Amino acid sequence: MAGDHFRSRIIAFSKIVLPLASLAILSSLFLLSRSNDVANGIRALDGDLAEIARKERITAPRFAGLTPSGVAIQVAAAEASPRRTGGPAFDADDLTAHIETPDGATIDIEALKGSIDSLAMAARLTGGVILSTSYGYVAQTFGFDFALDRLDIQSQGEITATGPLGEIRAGMLHLKLDEDADAESPPGYLLVFKDGVKLLYQP
């Protein structure tokens, strides 16, 4: 009889404890599930924000300035995005640059890619770059580095150009302001070919 009584007490105790334990387990699973959902939601939100930040782009940016010597410089692009490293530098696509000297001469540059650093006041154009001048010269090279606060443009390597004298091949092109020009005349620019210059003269 004592054993039956003890067994009855265990059964009665189990009827109370087991449902409570089950409820506790279900509650903990629910809370864990909610916590995971919230964490996943935060991660998804962070991921979306990171994706938005990563794809941040500026449409049709434009830089324009006038150097102390009176050279007007304009740089435009189809799109630009800030560099991941931060700072005032931007990477851009489909760039064009227009430069006009005080004597009215113009220089135009087109490039597929490039970068602009407003702090260093410098730009780099790359990817099938074409430079043309109002004096009839057209030059092609891999890329150009040029200043935004003065007239100073240099090719990044070999260059091929055509002009009034014919076809020119050189290891480098340097376009800069003509500092030796007559002080009474508006300054123009010098187009200097360097390093193994070859000229195919066309009379």
Secondary structure as GFF3:
##gff-version 3
##sequence-region A 1 203
A	DSSP	alpha_helix	2	54	.	.	.	ID=ss1
A	DSSP	beta_strand	58	59	.	.	.	ID=ss2
A	DSSP	beta_strand	62	66	.	.	.	ID=ss3
A	DSSP	beta_strand	72	82	.	.	.	ID=ss4
A	DSSP	beta_strand	89	100	.	.	.	ID=ss5
A	DSSP	beta_strand	106	117	.	.	.	ID=ss6
A	DSSP	beta_strand	122	133	.	.	.	ID=ss7
A	DSSP	beta_strand	138	147	.	.	.	ID=ss8
A	DSSP	beta_strand	152	155	.	.	.	ID=ss9
A	DSSP	beta_strand	159	163	.	.	.	ID=ss10
A	DSSP	beta_strand	166	170	.	.	.	ID=ss11
A	DSSP	beta_strand	172	177	.	.	.	ID=ss12
A	DSSP	beta_strand	189	194	.	.	.	ID=ss13
A	DSSP	beta_strand	198	201	.	.	.	ID=ss14
###
